[in-house]
Amino acid sequence: MDISIFEVLGPVMIGPSSSHTAGAARLARVAALIAARPFSRVDFGLSGSFARTCRGHGTNKALLAGAMGLAADDERIRNAEALAAQRGLEARFYEEDLDWLHENAAHITFYHADGQTEVWGASLGGGRIRVSRIGGFETDIRAECPTLVVHHLDRPGVVSEVSRTLAESGLNIAVMRLARQAKGQAASLVIEMDGAIPPEVGERVRQLQHVTEVIVIDVS
């Protein structure tokens, strides 16, 4: 059985638990990148041990800090609530049944001026995370390598055009996952890359026909 060194030693972090602090901060940070635009409020629906130890293990501070873009080892996590107040960011924590997802699960909702973004995910231990749903799409994002999320209309040739654009930019695809709501409707393409994704590459993909949104996730 393969075991990651992070499962043995755990990540560098602020707080007592890799699942409840490092993983929580990383999950919320990735969720905020997925939201991809400013937000004035964020709600955290917590399940299982996340809900039970929310304040005792500082999970609330870690989640809030991650939503503001702070890394798991950032000293400012301890003062996340004060930092959020300074930024005018409203946050709410509540208990939600997410047993279908994982023991350390969260449903994170970002409120924007023009709507909201919902992300479901979990902390797996050792600072590792998994995003399982974005809005109406089932997905599987681990954020262990640079990841490109492409929302698009389900049309012939879109996936091949995205792949061609990445290849022409000298980027190699490690893993690709595709989900769609229904034939011919909205679809989501998740691509894990072997190397960093330059901003101009994301912009080239964004200009492709039938592509509606492009998100670059890199929290390495």
N, C-alpha and C positions, 0 to 999 in steps of 0.2 A: 504493500500500500504506500503510495506517495504522500508525504506530509510536508507541507510548506514550512519553512523556517519561521514564518509569522505565526503559525499555529503553535510552535514550541516557545519562542521568545516573546512574540507579540511585537507590535509596532512602537515607535517612540511616540508618546502621547502625553496629554494632560488629563489626569483623572485615574480612578482606581481600576477600571475594567475596560479591556479592549473592545468588548461587544457594546457596552453601554456608553462609552465615551469616544474612543477612536473610530469605531464603526459607525456610531451615530453621527459624528461630525462629518465623516467621509460621505455617508449616505445623503445627508442634507446638502452638502456642498455639490455633489453630483446632481441632485434634484434641482438645485438653483441654476446650474448650468443648463439643464434641460428646459427649465422655465424660460431662460434666455432673454429676459427683459425685466425692467424694474418692477418692483412690487412694494406695496405699502403695508401688507399684512400677510402673515403666514400662519396656517393652522396645522397642528400636528396631532393626528389621531394615532394613539399608541396602544399596542396590544401586548399581552403576555408579560414577560419580565421587564420589557421597556416601560409598561404602564406601572408596574408594581414598584420599580426602583427609580422612577423618573427623577425625583429630586434628591433621593438618597445617594445615588451614584453620579449625579450631575448630568444625567442624560438630557434633561431639558436645556442646560447650558450648551452642551455639545451640539445638539440639534440646531439650536438658535445660532450658534457661532458658525456652524457649517453652512447654514442658509445665507449667512452674510459673507461667505467666501473664505472663512478662516480654516487653516489646516489643523489636523488633529494634535499637532505639537505646538500650536500657537498659545503663548502664555495668556493671551487676551480672552481665552475661553472662560476663565474664571469670572470675568467681568462682562460676559456676553449680554446679560440683561441690561446693564447700564449702557453698553455700547449700542444696543438696539434702541434704547430710549433716546440716545443722542441722535440717532439716524431717523427718528420718527417712525420706527418700524413696530407695528403691533403684532403680538404673537399670542396664540391660544393653544393650550394643551388639553386634550380630552381623551377618555378611554374609548376604544373602538374594538370590536371583535374582528381580528384579522388572523384567526387561528389557521385559516386556509393558506396563509402565506408563510409564516414562520413565527417562532417564539419571540424573537426580537424584531417586530415588524412595525412599520410606520406608514401612515397615509398622509402625505404632505400636500397641502393646497396653498398655492401662491395666488394672491389677488392683485391683478394688474388694473390699470386704468381702463383697459378694453376687454376685460374678461378674467379668466383664471386658468391655472395649470395644475393638474392633479398628477401626483407621482406616488406609486406604491413600491415599497422596497423593504429590505431587511438587512440587519447586521449579522453576519455569519460566524463571527469569531475571528480573533487575530487581526482585527481591523479590516477584514474583507467584507464586501457588501454585494448585494444583488438587487437591481431594479427590475421588478417583475411586470409593471404595468405603467404606461404613460397615457393618460386620458382613456380612450377606448381601445388602446392597443396592448395586447399581451406582448411582453418582450423579455429579454434576458441580458442585462447590461451589468458587467462586473467592474468596469472602469479600471482594470488592471493593466491596460495598455491604451494608447490613444484610440479613441472611438468616434466614429462619424455616424450621426443619426440623420437620416434623410426622410422627411415626410413628403409624400408625393401622391399623385393620382395613379391608380392602377391601370397603366396603359402599356401596350407592347413596346419593348425597347428601352424603357426607362432604366431598368437595372443594368443593362449592357452599356448604356451611355454613361452611367455613373462609374461603372468599372473601367470603361475606356478612359474617362477623364483622370481617374486615379493612376492608371497605368502610364498615361502620357506624362504625368507629373512625377514619375519615378517612384510611386508609392506601391507597396506590396500589401495585398489583403491577406490577413491571417484567418479571419472568420467572418462570414456574412450570414445574417438572419433576416428573413422577410416575413412581415405579417400584414394582413389586410382585413378591413372590416367586411367587405364582400366584393365579389367580382366587379371590376370596373369602378370601384369607389376608392376611398382614402386608404393609403397603404403606408407602412413604415419600414424602412430599411436600416438595419443596424450593422455597421461594418467595423470590425476591430482591425487595426493596422499594426504593421511591424515597426513603424517609426512615427515620428511626430508629423502632425498634419499642419502645414503652413496655412496661414489665413487666406492667402490667395487661392489655394486649392479649394477650400470651403466655398469661397466666392464663385469660383468656376462651376462647381456643382450646383450652387444656388441659381445660376443663370440657365440651367438646363430646362428644357420644356417639360411641363407637368410637375416639376419640383416646387413644393410650396414652402418648405422650411428646411434649413440645414443647421445642425447643432454639432459643435466640436466639443468633446469631453476629453480633457487631459489633466488629471490630478496627480501625476507622477511626481 
